[in-house]
Structures are given as C-alpha cells and as structure tokens.
C-alpha cells in the first residue's frame, strides 16, 4: 500500500469534487481564488456527511476540529468528512453574510462554538 500525505489526498478529493461539479472556482474580494459549493453540491455534500458519519461512527464536526488543530490522522474518509464539514459550514456562512436565508444546517461549526461560549 502506498503511503500518501494529507496534501496529496486533499488535492485528490478536491479534484473529484471539481469533476463532479460539487464546487466551482470563485474569485474573492481579496483577489484570491476560492472554491464554492454549487447548490447541487451543497445537497450532495450534506447527504455524504450523513453517510460518512454513520459509516465511520464519528461526528464530522469533531473531525473538522481535529483537522484545524492538525491532529487528524491521515485517513482518506476521515479527511474527506472533515473537508466536507468545513466546506459546507463556510458556504452557509458566506450565503448568510450575503443576506441569503437557509434552512436547518446538517452541521454547524460556528454556532456550536458560540453556544459553548455562552
């Protein structure tokens, strides 16, 4: 079995998302390019988060926190779940910042942190 690093796996996952039209490149106000979830991609990511959480027996939010802390093990499915949670959460925050109204989130990183602080 070939060992790969997180960056290789992350790039492979992002390429799969691009080919599947789950994401598209977007130029931000700072001139940098970002990937945004398509509306259909948001739905597919939401479904896939539920599937992976069930299969792995772990919460996606926990894996996203581990990824941010740099403690997530190099396992493709766990890394993909963490990336999906981060992408889904940041996409929802962006839509809300633009005045969009969304339904109940599948996962919520920022709201949980705000609730814990209260």
Secondary structure, DSSP 8 states (H G I E B T S, - for coil): -----HHHHHHHHHHHHHHTTSEEEEE-TTS-EEEEE-HHHHHHHHHHHHHHHHHHTS-HHHHHHHHHHT---S-HHHHHHHHHHHHHHHHHHHHHHTT------S--HHHHHHHHH-
